[in-house]
């Protein structure tokens, strides 16, 4: 089925992206907390945690592929 193929490809891309990320570094001595993640690592986390939302357009044909209409509405308000 096409949906399964798209989901598998999406998961494969996420795995490859996560594998490309450098390991979390140990914080410097005397500094608290962990080092902030890079923008790409944060984006991968969002795509991984919200995959159902990102791929909603393949499950429901009424959901648009992009949000151009919403963006146009916001531009009109400005």
C-alpha positions in Angstrom: 0.0 0.0 0.0 1.2 3.5 -0.8 0.7 4.8 2.7 2.9 2.1 4.2 5.6 2.9 1.7 5.5 6.6 2.5 5.6 5.8 6.3 8.6 3.5 5.8 10.5 6.1 3.8 9.7 8.8 6.4 11.0 6.5 9.2 14.1 5.7 7.2 14.9 9.4 6.6 14.4 10.1 10.3 16.8 7.3 11.3 19.4 8.5 8.9 19.1 12.0 10.2 19.3 10.9 13.8 22.4 8.8 13.0 24.1 11.9 11.5 23.7 13.9 14.6 26.7 14.2 16.9 26.4 12.5 20.3 25.2 14.6 23.2 28.2 16.2 24.7 29.0 16.1 28.4 28.5 19.6 30.0 31.6 21.4 31.0 32.7 21.1 34.6 30.9 23.6 36.8 28.1 24.2 34.4 24.7 22.8 35.1 22.3 21.1 32.8 22.9 19.6 29.4 24.2 21.4 26.4 21.5 22.8 24.1 20.6 20.7 21.0 21.3 22.0 17.5 18.4 23.3 15.4 18.6 20.3 13.2 18.5 17.9 16.2 15.4 19.8 17.6 13.7 19.6 14.2 14.4 15.9 14.0 12.9 15.4 17.5 9.7 17.2 16.4 9.4 15.2 13.2 9.9 12.0 15.2 7.5 12.8 18.0 4.8 14.3 15.8 5.0 12.0 12.7 1.3 11.4 12.7 0.6 15.1 12.4 3.4 15.7 9.8 1.9 12.9 7.7 -1.7 13.7 8.3 -2.3 14.5 4.6 -1.7 10.9 3.6 -4.2 9.5 6.1 -7.0 12.1 5.4 -7.4 13.5 1.9 -9.2 16.6 3.3 -6.0 17.8 4.9 -3.9 19.9 2.6 -0.3 19.0 1.9 0.9 22.5 3.0 -0.5 25.4 4.9 -0.3 28.1 2.2 -3.9 29.2 2.8 -3.3 29.8 6.5 -0.1 31.7 5.6 -2.0 33.9 3.1 -4.6 34.6 5.7 -1.9 35.7 8.2 -0.3 37.9 5.5 -3.6 39.6 4.8 -4.0 40.5 8.5 -0.6 42.3 8.6 
